[in-house]
Amino acid sequence: MSSPSKPGRTGAQNQEVFRRLPSVEELLLAPRVAALAPRATRGLLLEFVRATIDHCRARIKAEGWTVDDLERRIAAGEFLGEIEGRVAREERRGVVSVVNATGVVLHTGLGRAPVHPEAAEAMANAARGYCILEVERESGERNQRDDYLSDLLSRATGAEAGIAVNNCAAAVLLALQTFAGGGRDVIVSRGELVEIGGSFRMPSVMERAGVRLVEVGTTNRTHFPDYAAAVSEKSGLLLKVHASNYRVQGFTAEVGAKELGALGREHRVPSCYDLGSGLLELADSKPLSMLGDEPRVREAVASGIDVVLFSGDKLLGGPQAGLIVGSRERVDQLRKNPIYRAVRLDKVGLAGLERTLELYLSGRADEIPSRARMLVSAEELKPIAEELARQLGALNGISASVMADRSQPGSGTAPAVFLPTFVVRAQRAGESAAVLARRLRTGSPPVFARIQDDALLLDPRTLLAGDFERLVTAFKNLP
Ligand SMILES: *Cc1c(COP(=O)(O)O)cnc(C)c1O
């Protein structure tokens, strides 16, 4: 291997630099490091001191520092600064509340759907204390945790029964394994073998679920006879998957849930529709008509397909969950699978989901934050953007203007749909948009925004109660 140090530097010189490195003990005793004690445990400080020294060693090698280089950096307090920086970064890790100014309503990176405050309260209460989860009040006997949820799902979707699992990915796994585990055929269109974010690929999931994938049709066109020809005594499941995050346009054809359900009934093969997003529209709430042909849960159920799967935290606007609704017979089959026990929903999610569905059923669906943020019009957002631009523009070094732009539903939902909005285009003198964006992300409170043409775009569409003020505070706190 060739020497990593600068040409002309000898191994001996390099060794002398390493010898002059401060020791772990020295650094731990330095007043600036000792002062960090209230903010980090001793074990953590030790880890950061060691990591700082290792980092320094790597740089000595890579950059060929001389003894002078090292001494200069020690004198400037560079290593102490690095240790302080590591402590500060640690304090910002974990699930921390942020301001979403990206305009992406269901932002997977930022936790998808913010739940309704009443759902959040129900979740906090369930987490905080004991709750009725698997016990019958009248008799005191054990019962099923999602009896009530099943009733709510029936009323909301028109299905006979329903159950909830950890997320829609778990719902897919459970359905595949229940109906076709042990090597039975799952018949699915070539145009629907989707990959969802987070490396959830339909073919790989099928493999792991122990089912045999039988692809029918072509990427752009699949017809009823393609499915019909594939049905045999080895068929376990007829599967339809909503192409959530992409669109095949032009010369296309797909088979509807109704036809697929009928084919399944004729041959006594279960049928399943993985909707993903789960757009639930009830008569007494404003329809999210801007989402165009995004499939509706009630229509999918009414099609007569056996089971319908959808996420709790996409368009439904509830906590993370996977909902499975359908005929009582098929839902019971899913419930009896031991895998259900491994992927079922916890009490916190269940409490939030019950409250979310109650809001739908009492005609208050429009209050659910993700729906409300989708429904708010550009005209309503314009004065908010103007006020934000005025307040930010009054701060030192910030220039801000308002322009028309487009927000997005997000989470792989309706990728071709854009929602008209007005954004604040903000810039800081002498600073690139990328640097400003990073300062805001790591600032207090943290803010996430879009970048376009070297300017930061702040979209009021995704600001929740109190976020406007928090956003202005974040700008005031910029270093
Ligand atoms: C999003 C999605 C999933 C996965 O849902 P999660 O709740 O994120 O697990 C599965 N199938 C489809 C079609 C999806 O759109």
The ligand as an ORCA input file, in Angstrom:
! r2SCAN-3c Opt
* xyz 0 1
  C     -48.145      2.467      1.203
  C     -48.564      1.184      0.675
  C     -48.301     -0.003      1.382
  C     -47.566      0.007      2.686
  O     -48.281      0.704      3.644
  P     -47.611      1.028      5.073
  O     -48.778      1.427      5.914
  O     -46.633      2.098      4.829
  O     -46.973     -0.213      5.555
  C     -48.713     -1.184      0.838
  N     -49.336     -1.223     -0.345
  C     -49.605     -0.114     -1.062
  C     -50.301     -0.253     -2.385
  C     -49.216      1.134     -0.580
  O     -49.486      2.240     -1.266
*
